[in-house]
Amino acid sequence: MYDELIDSADLPLSRKSVVPGTGFFLPDSLEEDLEAEAARAALEGAEVAVVADADADGLACVALLREVYDDVRNVPQPESESESESGTDDEDGEGLEMPEPTPHRVALLPASPHDVEDALARVAEHADPGIDLYVCDLCPDRYEYVAAELDAALDVADRVSWYDHHQWDDDVAAAVREAGVDLVVGDSEEECTADVAVRSLAHEFDPIYEDLAAVTRDHDLWLREDPRSDDLADYAYWTDPAEYVEVVREHGADLPEWVREFLAERRVEKEALIDQAVARAELREVGAYTVGITYGRCSQNEVAEALRERGADASVIVKPAGSASIRGTDAFDRCHEVAARVNGGGHPKAAGCKPDIYDDMLDYAHHWTTRGAVTKRVILDAFRAVVEGEGEGEDEDE
């Protein structure tokens, strides 16, 4: 396949909004090989491994742990502070060109809720015996999904701590603790995982890190009372996780000028993609609730806020890659229940899912050309089931 066919960088926004980025089209096997090699290199000689969600909350925990273990480096700088090149999200190309990093004592292994077991397996395979292992901002839906890999990691690690703030199933939490893990789960309505790490780690943190946790919480819980929280969220989304960790470890929530310039450039396109998604949104009545639903490659939180202003009690943003974000309000706080019915999970007012409905590329082609019609239908069915109180824990797309 020609590179230009999957490179969306130069597409008009109307087209870029409805197709996935380049990373979507890379085979999983290639991506897994690259991630395995990166993990092996990161873990070589490391004293600590941190398996963390690569959003602002998970990466803040890595910054905190590097402070605890005195893994302090000079913060990276771009090759030219006057040249902020196009950044990256999880589907697109390169971010700012940074110098080659040196190995850290506290190794970062980025993971998602769907592949945390892979990261644990890499720790078991590549880490030195006696390493300290932390898992941050990740929640397995079922213990059996991570049981074998966690057991293998426990055989290698001297100790394992797990910090999170998502909605944990009681049986899953009990099983993780019984395996020998120090699991601390914060109140998802009050804390982000960085808050949990600050209060759980035996360390007297400088106020800059307490502020970092507070600003991270402001976005992660969608409080939106501190304008810096959007900067943290966008920067974590658009740049390399390793860069983000070192910048916030050095600067906290007050990002340097070169980062703010980079964000300003990226936000021009971000706002245009938000406008595209909001323009194609629909409002549907589900029981006593109004659900806003749309499709597009966009920043889901801002789109959800725009739909709330139009009267939505909850919002669904279906992505070209097949996943969807579900956002609630004070009127609807059962997003995690909806997501659980369609291969996902999360918080009462913020959740995510990817319905198991894509069997081949023809299904994806239909997804793109119909703007997510099937995904919208199965998620709306899940809303109806939750609102009407039907069944427990069954996927509505089966």
Disulfide bonds with the S-S distance in Angstrom:
none
